[in-house]
Amino acid sequence: MKSKTSFKHESILDASNVKSLLEAIGDSFLKGRLSFSDEDGEALILDPKEQLRVKVTASKELGKEQVEIKVRWDHAHNKINSEPPKID
């Protein structure tokens, strides 16, 4: 299987299939490995870390509605702290 550096897929799905897709992505996050492949057999494999940066946006404008979920992480050694620093 060839390795890719990016992956993009677009389709029209019903709500049930969107739910299944999101559940599959969620399960992959729990396993610590996301593998995206296309009809050519090429795959993009991602290895998420424990600390993930999540951004959710939603909008509604002129009859169009959308929800975007963005999850990011880096493999650098600097760990993002979820607590503010102590200042005396």
C-alpha positions as CSV (number, residue, x, y, z in Angstrom):
1,M,0.0,0.0,0.0
2,K,1.4,3.4,-1.0
3,S,1.7,6.2,1.5
4,K,0.1,9.6,1.0
5,T,0.7,13.0,2.7
6,S,-2.9,14.2,2.3
7,F,-6.3,12.8,1.9
8,K,-9.6,14.3,0.7
9,H,-13.0,12.8,0.2
10,E,-16.3,14.4,-0.5
11,S,-19.7,12.7,-0.8
12,I,-23.4,13.2,-0.2
13,L,-24.5,11.0,2.7
14,D,-27.6,10.6,4.8
15,A,-27.5,11.3,8.5
16,S,-27.1,7.7,9.4
17,N,-24.0,7.3,7.3
18,V,-22.5,10.6,8.6
19,K,-23.0,9.2,12.1
20,S,-21.3,5.9,11.2
21,L,-18.4,7.9,9.7
22,L,-18.0,10.1,12.8
23,E,-18.1,7.0,15.0
24,A,-15.4,5.3,12.9
25,I,-13.2,8.4,13.3
26,G,-13.9,8.5,17.0
27,D,-13.0,4.8,17.4
28,S,-9.8,5.4,15.5
29,F,-8.8,8.2,17.8
30,L,-9.3,5.9,20.8
31,K,-7.1,3.3,19.1
32,G,-4.4,5.9,18.4
33,R,-4.3,5.4,14.7
34,L,-6.4,6.8,11.8
35,S,-6.0,5.3,8.4
36,F,-7.6,6.9,5.4
37,S,-7.5,5.2,2.0
38,D,-9.0,5.7,-1.5
39,E,-9.9,3.5,-4.4
40,D,-6.3,3.4,-5.6
41,G,-5.2,1.7,-2.4
42,E,-3.1,4.7,-1.3
43,A,-3.4,5.5,2.4
44,L,-2.7,8.3,4.8
45,I,-2.0,7.1,8.3
46,L,-2.1,9.5,11.2
47,D,-1.0,8.8,14.8
48,P,-2.8,11.2,17.2
49,K,-1.2,12.1,20.5
50,E,-2.9,12.3,23.9
51,Q,-3.3,16.1,23.8
52,L,-5.5,17.1,20.9
53,R,-6.5,20.7,19.9
54,V,-10.2,20.7,18.9
55,K,-12.1,23.4,17.2
56,V,-15.8,23.3,16.5
57,T,-17.6,25.9,14.4
58,A,-21.1,26.1,13.2
59,S,-22.8,28.6,10.9
60,K,-26.1,29.3,9.2
61,E,-26.4,31.8,6.4
62,L,-28.7,32.3,3.4
63,G,-30.2,28.8,3.6
64,K,-26.8,27.0,4.0
65,E,-25.8,25.4,7.3
66,Q,-22.6,23.7,8.2
67,V,-20.6,22.3,11.1
68,E,-16.9,22.0,11.0
69,I,-14.8,19.9,13.4
70,K,-11.0,20.4,13.3
71,V,-8.7,18.2,15.4
72,R,-5.0,19.0,15.4
73,W,-1.9,17.8,17.2
74,D,1.8,17.9,16.8
75,H,4.6,15.5,17.5
76,A,6.9,18.1,19.1
77,H,8.1,17.5,22.6
78,N,6.4,20.5,24.0
79,K,3.2,19.4,25.7
80,I,0.2,21.7,25.7
81,N,-0.9,22.3,29.3
82,S,-4.6,22.3,30.0
83,E,-4.1,24.3,33.3
84,P,-3.1,27.9,33.6
85,P,0.2,28.7,35.3
86,K,0.4,29.7,39.0
87,I,1.2,33.4,39.4
88,D,1.9,34.7,42.9
